[in-house]
């Protein structure tokens, strides 16, 4: 497959990162005010794991199936 120089990234993980960031910000909004230290890093890791485990499997499947359409 030819990959044009300015083609947007087709990797579905980019969409997942966006969803994770939005959900973490929504569900764990207090993280914004934490200091940048090890405790805050542990809180962020905990939040990311919680949100990751709560991702809708159907939504993830749609992202994966969407690759074919975008190609």
PyMOL Python script that loads the backbone (N, CA, C, O; Angstrom):
from pymol import cmd

cmd.read_pdbstr("""\
ATOM      1  N   UNK A   1       0.848  -1.177   0.000  1.00  0.00           N
ATOM      2  CA  UNK A   1       0.000   0.000   0.000  1.00  0.00           C
ATOM      3  C   UNK A   1       0.893   1.239   0.000  1.00  0.00           C
ATOM      4  O   UNK A   1       1.831   1.341   0.791  1.00  0.00           O
ATOM      5  N   UNK A   2       0.593   2.164  -0.883  1.00  0.00           N
ATOM      6  CA  UNK A   2       1.288   3.445  -0.877  1.00  0.00           C
ATOM      7  C   UNK A   2       0.783   4.272   0.295  1.00  0.00           C
ATOM      8  O   UNK A   2      -0.413   4.287   0.588  1.00  0.00           O
ATOM      9  N   UNK A   3       1.691   4.951   0.954  1.00  0.00           N
ATOM     10  CA  UNK A   3       1.330   5.749   2.125  1.00  0.00           C
ATOM     11  C   UNK A   3       1.639   7.204   1.818  1.00  0.00           C
ATOM     12  O   UNK A   3       2.787   7.633   1.938  1.00  0.00           O
ATOM     13  N   UNK A   4       0.614   7.976   1.420  1.00  0.00           N
ATOM     14  CA  UNK A   4       0.860   9.388   1.097  1.00  0.00           C
ATOM     15  C   UNK A   4       1.477  10.136   2.279  1.00  0.00           C
ATOM     16  O   UNK A   4       1.204   9.820   3.437  1.00  0.00           O
ATOM     17  N   UNK A   5       2.298  11.115   1.974  1.00  0.00           N
ATOM     18  CA  UNK A   5       3.053  11.838   3.005  1.00  0.00           C
ATOM     19  C   UNK A   5       2.168  12.505   4.046  1.00  0.00           C
ATOM     20  O   UNK A   5       2.557  12.589   5.211  1.00  0.00           O
ATOM     21  N   UNK A   6       1.000  12.977   3.663  1.00  0.00           N
ATOM     22  CA  UNK A   6       0.164  13.727   4.599  1.00  0.00           C
ATOM     23  C   UNK A   6      -1.095  12.969   5.004  1.00  0.00           C
ATOM     24  O   UNK A   6      -2.067  13.580   5.449  1.00  0.00           O
ATOM     25  N   UNK A   7      -1.091  11.658   4.857  1.00  0.00           N
ATOM     26  CA  UNK A   7      -2.249  10.857   5.249  1.00  0.00           C
ATOM     27  C   UNK A   7      -2.313  10.798   6.775  1.00  0.00           C
ATOM     28  O   UNK A   7      -1.309  10.497   7.420  1.00  0.00           O
ATOM     29  N   UNK A   8      -3.470  11.078   7.354  1.00  0.00           N
ATOM     30  CA  UNK A   8      -3.590  10.981   8.815  1.00  0.00           C
ATOM     31  C   UNK A   8      -3.279   9.563   9.295  1.00  0.00           C
ATOM     32  O   UNK A   8      -3.420   8.596   8.546  1.00  0.00           O
ATOM     33  N   UNK A   9      -2.866   9.460  10.516  1.00  0.00           N
ATOM     34  CA  UNK A   9      -2.545   8.166  11.093  1.00  0.00           C
ATOM     35  C   UNK A   9      -3.794   7.295  11.095  1.00  0.00           C
ATOM     36  O   UNK A   9      -4.849   7.715  11.572  1.00  0.00           O
ATOM     37  N   UNK A  10      -3.676   6.086  10.564  1.00  0.00           N
ATOM     38  CA  UNK A  10      -4.815   5.177  10.487  1.00  0.00           C
ATOM     39  C   UNK A  10      -4.872   4.223  11.675  1.00  0.00           C
ATOM     40  O   UNK A  10      -5.799   3.420  11.780  1.00  0.00           O
ATOM     41  N   UNK A  11      -3.909   4.302  12.552  1.00  0.00           N
ATOM     42  CA  UNK A  11      -3.846   3.400  13.687  1.00  0.00           C
ATOM     43  C   UNK A  11      -4.992   3.693  14.651  1.00  0.00           C
ATOM     44  O   UNK A  11      -5.115   4.818  15.135  1.00  0.00           O
ATOM     45  N   UNK A  12      -5.835   2.694  14.937  1.00  0.00           N
ATOM     46  CA  UNK A  12      -6.987   2.929  15.822  1.00  0.00           C
ATOM     47  C   UNK A  12      -6.595   3.270  17.256  1.00  0.00           C
ATOM     48  O   UNK A  12      -7.411   3.811  18.002  1.00  0.00           O
ATOM     49  N   UNK A  13      -5.362   2.963  17.653  1.00  0.00           N
ATOM     50  CA  UNK A  13      -4.963   3.264  19.030  1.00  0.00           C
ATOM     51  C   UNK A  13      -4.967   4.768  19.273  1.00  0.00           C
ATOM     52  O   UNK A  13      -5.153   5.207  20.408  1.00  0.00           O
ATOM     53  N   UNK A  14      -4.763   5.568  18.219  1.00  0.00           N
ATOM     54  CA  UNK A  14      -4.815   7.024  18.376  1.00  0.00           C
ATOM     55  C   UNK A  14      -6.183   7.459  18.879  1.00  0.00           C
ATOM     56  O   UNK A  14      -6.287   8.349  19.723  1.00  0.00           O
ATOM     57  N   UNK A  15      -7.231   6.831  18.360  1.00  0.00           N
ATOM     58  CA  UNK A  15      -8.582   7.133  18.832  1.00  0.00           C
ATOM     59  C   UNK A  15      -8.791   6.664  20.271  1.00  0.00           C
ATOM     60  O   UNK A  15      -9.468   7.324  21.059  1.00  0.00           O
ATOM     61  N   UNK A  16      -8.204   5.523  20.596  1.00  0.00           N
ATOM     62  CA  UNK A  16      -8.331   4.992  21.964  1.00  0.00           C
ATOM     63  C   UNK A  16      -7.636   5.921  22.947  1.00  0.00           C
ATOM     64  O   UNK A  16      -8.166   6.174  24.029  1.00  0.00           O
ATOM     65  N   UNK A  17      -6.449   6.440  22.591  1.00  0.00           N
ATOM     66  CA  UNK A  17      -5.747   7.381  23.488  1.00  0.00           C
ATOM     67  C   UNK A  17      -6.624   8.603  23.747  1.00  0.00           C
ATOM     68  O   UNK A  17      -6.706   9.089  24.875  1.00  0.00           O
ATOM     69  N   UNK A  18      -7.276   9.095  22.700  1.00  0.00           N
ATOM     70  CA  UNK A  18      -8.141  10.270  22.850  1.00  0.00           C
ATOM     71  C   UNK A  18      -9.297   9.970  23.801  1.00  0.00           C
ATOM     72  O   UNK A  18      -9.614  10.777  24.675  1.00  0.00           O
ATOM     73  N   UNK A  19      -9.919   8.821  23.630  1.00  0.00           N
ATOM     74  CA  UNK A  19     -11.029   8.423  24.496  1.00  0.00           C
ATOM     75  C   UNK A  19     -10.553   8.256  25.932  1.00  0.00           C
ATOM     76  O   UNK A  19     -11.217   8.708  26.865  1.00  0.00           O
ATOM     77  N   UNK A  20      -9.404   7.608  26.112  1.00  0.00           N
ATOM     78  CA  UNK A  20      -8.842   7.434  27.459  1.00  0.00           C
ATOM     79  C   UNK A  20      -8.612   8.785  28.131  1.00  0.00           C
ATOM     80  O   UNK A  20      -8.989   8.986  29.286  1.00  0.00           O
ATOM     81  N   UNK A  21      -7.996   9.697  27.404  1.00  0.00           N
ATOM     82  CA  UNK A  21      -7.708  11.018  27.966  1.00  0.00           C
ATOM     83  C   UNK A  21      -8.992  11.728  28.366  1.00  0.00           C
ATOM     84  O   UNK A  21      -9.072  12.300  29.453  1.00  0.00           O
ATOM     85  N   UNK A  22      -9.991  11.696  27.501  1.00  0.00           N
ATOM     86  CA  UNK A  22     -11.264  12.349  27.805  1.00  0.00           C
ATOM     87  C   UNK A  22     -11.935  11.724  29.027  1.00  0.00           C
ATOM     88  O   UNK A  22     -12.442  12.434  29.895  1.00  0.00           O
ATOM     89  N   UNK A  23     -11.936  10.390  29.090  1.00  0.00           N
ATOM     90  CA  UNK A  23     -12.590   9.704  30.204  1.00  0.00           C
ATOM     91  C   UNK A  23     -11.849   9.912  31.519  1.00  0.00           C
ATOM     92  O   UNK A  23     -12.475  10.080  32.565  1.00  0.00           O
ATOM     93  N   UNK A  24     -10.514   9.902  31.471  1.00  0.00           N
ATOM     94  CA  UNK A  24      -9.739  10.161  32.687  1.00  0.00           C
ATOM     95  C   UNK A  24     -10.020  11.575  33.183  1.00  0.00           C
ATOM     96  O   UNK A  24     -10.222  11.797  34.377  1.00  0.00           O
ATOM     97  N   UNK A  25     -10.032  12.524  32.254  1.00  0.00           N
ATOM     98  CA  UNK A  25     -10.294  13.917  32.624  1.00  0.00           C
ATOM     99  C   UNK A  25     -11.685  14.069  33.235  1.00  0.00           C
ATOM    100  O   UNK A  25     -11.875  14.826  34.187  1.00  0.00           O
ATOM    101  N   UNK A  26     -12.643  13.349  32.687  1.00  0.00           N
ATOM    102  CA  UNK A  26     -14.023  13.447  33.175  1.00  0.00           C
ATOM    103  C   UNK A  26     -14.190  12.753  34.537  1.00  0.00           C
ATOM    104  O   UNK A  26     -14.775  13.322  35.458  1.00  0.00           O
ATOM    105  N   UNK A  27     -13.677  11.535  34.654  1.00  0.00           N
ATOM    106  CA  UNK A  27     -13.912  10.730  35.860  1.00  0.00           C
ATOM    107  C   UNK A  27     -12.925  11.017  36.991  1.00  0.00           C
ATOM    108  O   UNK A  27     -13.232  10.763  38.156  1.00  0.00           O
ATOM    109  N   UNK A  28     -11.768  11.533  36.666  1.00  0.00           N
ATOM    110  CA  UNK A  28     -10.733  11.789  37.666  1.00  0.00           C
ATOM    111  C   UNK A  28     -10.233  13.228  37.530  1.00  0.00           C
ATOM    112  O   UNK A  28      -9.028  13.467  37.449  1.00  0.00           O
ATOM    113  N   UNK A  29     -11.141  14.159  37.505  1.00  0.00           N
ATOM    114  CA  UNK A  29     -10.793  15.560  37.254  1.00  0.00           C
ATOM    115  C   UNK A  29      -9.848  16.135  38.313  1.00  0.00           C
ATOM    116  O   UNK A  29      -9.137  17.101  38.037  1.00  0.00           O
ATOM    117  N   UNK A  30      -9.830  15.564  39.504  1.00  0.00           N
ATOM    118  CA  UNK A  30      -8.950  16.068  40.560  1.00  0.00           C
ATOM    119  C   UNK A  30      -7.467  15.887  40.214  1.00  0.00           C
ATOM    120  O   UNK A  30      -6.609  16.537  40.811  1.00  0.00           O
ATOM    121  N   UNK A  31      -7.168  15.019  39.264  1.00  0.00           N
ATOM    122  CA  UNK A  31      -5.768  14.788  38.889  1.00  0.00           C
ATOM    123  C   UNK A  31      -5.107  16.044  38.329  1.00  0.00           C
ATOM    124  O   UNK A  31      -3.888  16.197  38.416  1.00  0.00           O
ATOM    125  N   UNK A  32      -5.897  16.933  37.761  1.00  0.00           N
ATOM    126  CA  UNK A  32      -5.361  18.162  37.175  1.00  0.00           C
ATOM    127  C   UNK A  32      -4.653  19.002  38.231  1.00  0.00           C
ATOM    128  O   UNK A  32      -3.657  19.666  37.944  1.00  0.00           O
ATOM    129  N   UNK A  33      -5.173  18.967  39.452  1.00  0.00           N
ATOM    130  CA  UNK A  33      -4.643  19.824  40.514  1.00  0.00           C
ATOM    131  C   UNK A  33      -3.525  19.180  41.340  1.00  0.00           C
ATOM    132  O   UNK A  33      -2.982  19.819  42.241  1.00  0.00           O
ATOM    133  N   UNK A  34      -3.178  17.930  41.046  1.00  0.00           N
ATOM    134  CA  UNK A  34      -2.137  17.271  41.817  1.00  0.00           C
ATOM    135  C   UNK A  34      -0.755  17.772  41.414  1.00  0.00           C
ATOM    136  O   UNK A  34      -0.532  18.184  40.276  1.00  0.00           O
ATOM    137  N   UNK A  35       0.156  17.727  42.362  1.00  0.00           N
ATOM    138  CA  UNK A  35       1.547  18.078  42.076  1.00  0.00           C
ATOM    139  C   UNK A  35       2.155  17.007  41.181  1.00  0.00           C
ATOM    140  O   UNK A  35       1.655  15.884  41.114  1.00  0.00           O
ATOM    141  N   UNK A  36       3.200  17.350  40.517  1.00  0.00           N
ATOM    142  CA  UNK A  36       3.903  16.398  39.649  1.00  0.00           C
ATOM    143  C   UNK A  36       4.909  15.619  40.504  1.00  0.00           C
ATOM    144  O   UNK A  36       6.087  15.965  40.581  1.00  0.00           O
ATOM    145  N   UNK A  37       4.411  14.567  41.135  1.00  0.00           N
ATOM    146  CA  UNK A  37       5.284  13.749  41.971  1.00  0.00           C
ATOM    147  C   UNK A  37       4.897  12.275  41.823  1.00  0.00           C
ATOM    148  O   UNK A  37       4.006  11.937  41.044  1.00  0.00           O
ATOM    149  N   UNK A  38       5.566  11.409  42.570  1.00  0.00           N
ATOM    150  CA  UNK A  38       5.319   9.974  42.446  1.00  0.00           C
ATOM    151  C   UNK A  38       3.902   9.589  42.857  1.00  0.00           C
ATOM    152  O   UNK A  38       3.311   8.688  42.261  1.00  0.00           O
ATOM    153  N   UNK A  39       3.357  10.250  43.854  1.00  0.00           N
ATOM    154  CA  UNK A  39       1.997   9.945  44.288  1.00  0.00           C
ATOM    155  C   UNK A  39       0.995  10.284  43.191  1.00  0.00           C
ATOM    156  O   UNK A  39       0.055   9.527  42.947  1.00  0.00           O
ATOM    157  N   UNK A  40       1.194  11.406  42.538  1.00  0.00           N
ATOM    158  CA  UNK A  40       0.311  11.802  41.441  1.00  0.00           C
ATOM    159  C   UNK A  40       0.446  10.833  40.269  1.00  0.00           C
ATOM    160  O   UNK A  40      -0.535  10.502  39.602  1.00  0.00           O
ATOM    161  N   UNK A  41       1.668  10.388  40.032  1.00  0.00           N
ATOM    162  CA  UNK A  41       1.894   9.422  38.952  1.00  0.00           C
ATOM    163  C   UNK A  41       1.157   8.115  39.238  1.00  0.00           C
ATOM    164  O   UNK A  41       0.562   7.527  38.335  1.00  0.00           O
ATOM    165  N   UNK A  42       1.193   7.663  40.481  1.00  0.00           N
ATOM    166  CA  UNK A  42       0.462   6.444  40.854  1.00  0.00           C
ATOM    167  C   UNK A  42      -1.042   6.636  40.684  1.00  0.00           C
ATOM    168  O   UNK A  42      -1.736   5.728  40.226  1.00  0.00           O
ATOM    169  N   UNK A  43      -1.548   7.811  41.049  1.00  0.00           N
ATOM    170  CA  UNK A  43      -2.972   8.110  40.871  1.00  0.00           C
ATOM    171  C   UNK A  43      -3.357   8.082  39.392  1.00  0.00           C
ATOM    172  O   UNK A  43      -4.404   7.548  39.026  1.00  0.00           O
ATOM    173  N   UNK A  44      -2.507   8.657  38.550  1.00  0.00           N
ATOM    174  CA  UNK A  44      -2.768   8.674  37.120  1.00  0.00           C
ATOM    175  C   UNK A  44      -2.755   7.258  36.538  1.00  0.00           C
ATOM    176  O   UNK A  44      -3.594   6.916  35.706  1.00  0.00           O
ATOM    177  N   UNK A  45      -1.819   6.459  36.972  1.00  0.00           N
ATOM    178  CA  UNK A  45      -1.758   5.062  36.518  1.00  0.00           C
ATOM    179  C   UNK A  45      -3.022   4.326  36.946  1.00  0.00           C
ATOM    180  O   UNK A  45      -3.609   3.585  36.158  1.00  0.00           O
ATOM    181  N   UNK A  46      -3.439   4.527  38.189  1.00  0.00           N
ATOM    182  CA  UNK A  46      -4.671   3.903  38.676  1.00  0.00           C
ATOM    183  C   UNK A  46      -5.868   4.344  37.830  1.00  0.00           C
ATOM    184  O   UNK A  46      -6.696   3.516  37.451  1.00  0.00           O
ATOM    185  N   UNK A  47      -5.963   5.638  37.536  1.00  0.00           N
ATOM    186  CA  UNK A  47      -7.066   6.169  36.736  1.00  0.00           C
ATOM    187  C   UNK A  47      -7.049   5.565  35.339  1.00  0.00           C
ATOM    188  O   UNK A  47      -8.093   5.183  34.813  1.00  0.00           O
ATOM    189  N   UNK A  48      -5.869   5.479  34.739  1.00  0.00           N
ATOM    190  CA  UNK A  48      -5.764   4.922  33.394  1.00  0.00           C
ATOM    191  C   UNK A  48      -6.202   3.466  33.362  1.00  0.00           C
ATOM    192  O   UNK A  48      -6.888   3.040  32.433  1.00  0.00           O
ATOM    193  N   UNK A  49      -5.806   2.705  34.374  1.00  0.00           N
ATOM    194  CA  UNK A  49      -6.208   1.297  34.441  1.00  0.00           C
ATOM    195  C   UNK A  49      -7.715   1.183  34.605  1.00  0.00           C
ATOM    196  O   UNK A  49      -8.350   0.372  33.931  1.00  0.00           O
ATOM    197  N   UNK A  50      -8.289   1.975  35.482  1.00  0.00           N
ATOM    198  CA  UNK A  50      -9.745   1.937  35.699  1.00  0.00           C
ATOM    199  C   UNK A  50     -10.502   2.264  34.417  1.00  0.00           C
ATOM    200  O   UNK A  50     -11.457   1.576  34.057  1.00  0.00           O
ATOM    201  N   UNK A  51     -10.074   3.306  33.744  1.00  0.00           N
ATOM    202  CA  UNK A  51     -10.753   3.716  32.516  1.00  0.00           C
ATOM    203  C   UNK A  51     -10.537   2.670  31.428  1.00  0.00           C
ATOM    204  O   UNK A  51     -11.472   2.326  30.705  1.00  0.00           O
ATOM    205  N   UNK A  52      -9.312   2.161  31.306  1.00  0.00           N
ATOM    206  CA  UNK A  52      -9.011   1.151  30.288  1.00  0.00           C
ATOM    207  C   UNK A  52      -9.907  -0.071  30.469  1.00  0.00           C
ATOM    208  O   UNK A  52     -10.470  -0.585  29.502  1.00  0.00           O
ATOM    209  N   UNK A  53     -10.036  -0.529  31.706  1.00  0.00           N
ATOM    210  CA  UNK A  53     -10.855  -1.714  31.975  1.00  0.00           C
ATOM    211  C   UNK A  53     -12.333  -1.463  31.708  1.00  0.00           C
ATOM    212  O   UNK A  53     -13.095  -2.404  31.491  1.00  0.00           O
ATOM    213  N   UNK A  54     -12.737  -0.201  31.724  1.00  0.00           N
ATOM    214  CA  UNK A  54     -14.132   0.128  31.490  1.00  0.00           C
ATOM    215  C   UNK A  54     -14.474   0.459  30.048  1.00  0.00           C
ATOM    216  O   UNK A  54     -15.623   0.768  29.734  1.00  0.00           O
ATOM    217  N   UNK A  55     -13.472   0.394  29.162  1.00  0.00           N
ATOM    218  CA  UNK A  55     -13.747   0.702  27.762  1.00  0.00           C
ATOM    219  C   UNK A  55     -14.747  -0.300  27.189  1.00  0.00           C
ATOM    220  O   UNK A  55     -14.717  -1.493  27.491  1.00  0.00           O
ATOM    221  N   UNK A  56     -15.621   0.226  26.363  1.00  0.00           N
ATOM    222  CA  UNK A  56     -16.663  -0.590  25.743  1.00  0.00           C
ATOM    223  C   UNK A  56     -16.049  -1.443  24.633  1.00  0.00           C
ATOM    224  O   UNK A  56     -15.457  -0.913  23.693  1.00  0.00           O
ATOM    225  N   UNK A  57     -16.188  -2.741  24.744  1.00  0.00           N
ATOM    226  CA  UNK A  57     -15.602  -3.656  23.770  1.00  0.00           C
ATOM    227  C   UNK A  57     -16.200  -3.446  22.379  1.00  0.00           C
ATOM    228  O   UNK A  57     -15.502  -3.578  21.374  1.00  0.00           O
ATOM    229  N   UNK A  58     -17.468  -3.125  22.323  1.00  0.00           N
ATOM    230  CA  UNK A  58     -18.113  -2.882  21.031  1.00  0.00           C
ATOM    231  C   UNK A  58     -17.493  -1.665  20.333  1.00  0.00           C
ATOM    232  O   UNK A  58     -17.277  -1.678  19.122  1.00  0.00           O
ATOM    233  N   UNK A  59     -17.212  -0.627  21.105  1.00  0.00           N
ATOM    234  CA  UNK A  59     -16.590   0.574  20.551  1.00  0.00           C
ATOM    235  C   UNK A  59     -15.197   0.246  20.014  1.00  0.00           C
ATOM    236  O   UNK A  59     -14.819   0.719  18.942  1.00  0.00           O
ATOM    237  N   UNK A  60     -14.434  -0.560  20.751  1.00  0.00           N
ATOM    238  CA  UNK A  60     -13.097  -0.952  20.298  1.00  0.00           C
ATOM    239  C   UNK A  60     -13.182  -1.765  19.005  1.00  0.00           C
ATOM    240  O   UNK A  60     -12.376  -1.577  18.094  1.00  0.00           O
ATOM    241  N   UNK A  61     -14.150  -2.660  18.932  1.00  0.00           N
ATOM    242  CA  UNK A  61     -14.327  -3.450  17.713  1.00  0.00           C
ATOM    243  C   UNK A  61     -14.679  -2.565  16.525  1.00  0.00           C
ATOM    244  O   UNK A  61     -14.195  -2.794  15.416  1.00  0.00           O
ATOM    245  N   UNK A  62     -15.516  -1.557  16.747  1.00  0.00           N
ATOM    246  CA  UNK A  62     -15.867  -0.635  15.671  1.00  0.00           C
ATOM    247  C   UNK A  62     -14.643   0.121  15.178  1.00  0.00           C
ATOM    248  O   UNK A  62     -14.488   0.339  13.976  1.00  0.00           O
ATOM    249  N   UNK A  63     -13.776   0.520  16.098  1.00  0.00           N
ATOM    250  CA  UNK A  63     -12.544   1.199  15.691  1.00  0.00           C
ATOM    251  C   UNK A  63     -11.682   0.291  14.820  1.00  0.00           C
ATOM    252  O   UNK A  63     -11.130   0.728  13.810  1.00  0.00           O
ATOM    253  N   UNK A  64     -11.574  -0.961  15.214  1.00  0.00           N
ATOM    254  CA  UNK A  64     -10.758  -1.898  14.442  1.00  0.00           C
ATOM    255  C   UNK A  64     -11.373  -2.159  13.067  1.00  0.00           C
ATOM    256  O   UNK A  64     -10.662  -2.176  12.062  1.00  0.00           O
ATOM    257  N   UNK A  65     -12.669  -2.360  13.022  1.00  0.00           N
ATOM    258  CA  UNK A  65     -13.337  -2.613  11.747  1.00  0.00           C
ATOM    259  C   UNK A  65     -13.329  -1.390  10.845  1.00  0.00           C
ATOM    260  O   UNK A  65     -13.408  -1.514   9.623  1.00  0.00           O
ATOM    261  N   UNK A  66     -13.235  -0.218  11.441  1.00  0.00           N
ATOM    262  CA  UNK A  66     -13.208   1.018  10.679  1.00  0.00           C
ATOM    263  C   UNK A  66     -11.942   1.195   9.852  1.00  0.00           C
ATOM    264  O   UNK A  66     -11.923   1.999   8.920  1.00  0.00           O
ATOM    265  N   UNK A  67     -10.888   0.458  10.179  1.00  0.00           N
ATOM    266  CA  UNK A  67      -9.645   0.556   9.425  1.00  0.00           C
ATOM    267  C   UNK A  67      -9.905   0.193   7.959  1.00  0.00           C
ATOM    268  O   UNK A  67      -9.438   0.874   7.045  1.00  0.00           O
ATOM    269  N   UNK A  68     -10.641  -0.867   7.759  1.00  0.00           N
ATOM    270  CA  UNK A  68     -10.916  -1.326   6.387  1.00  0.00           C
ATOM    271  C   UNK A  68     -11.625  -0.238   5.591  1.00  0.00           C
ATOM    272  O   UNK A  68     -11.298   0.008   4.430  1.00  0.00           O
ATOM    273  N   UNK A  69     -12.586   0.403   6.216  1.00  0.00           N
ATOM    274  CA  UNK A  69     -13.328   1.464   5.529  1.00  0.00           C
ATOM    275  C   UNK A  69     -12.410   2.648   5.200  1.00  0.00           C
ATOM    276  O   UNK A  69     -12.514   3.238   4.125  1.00  0.00           O
ATOM    277  N   UNK A  70     -11.515   2.991   6.127  1.00  0.00           N
ATOM    278  CA  UNK A  70     -10.641   4.141   5.903  1.00  0.00           C
ATOM    279  C   UNK A  70      -9.568   3.856   4.854  1.00  0.00           C
ATOM    280  O   UNK A  70      -9.088   4.766   4.179  1.00  0.00           O
ATOM    281  N   UNK A  71      -9.199   2.584   4.725  1.00  0.00           N
ATOM    282  CA  UNK A  71      -8.190   2.228   3.714  1.00  0.00           C
ATOM    283  C   UNK A  71      -8.787   2.328   2.333  1.00  0.00           C
ATOM    284  O   UNK A  71      -8.102   2.069   1.344  1.00  0.00           O
TER     285      UNK A  71
END
""", "prot")
cmd.dss("prot")
cmd.show_as("cartoon", "prot")
cmd.util.cbc("prot")
cmd.orient("prot")
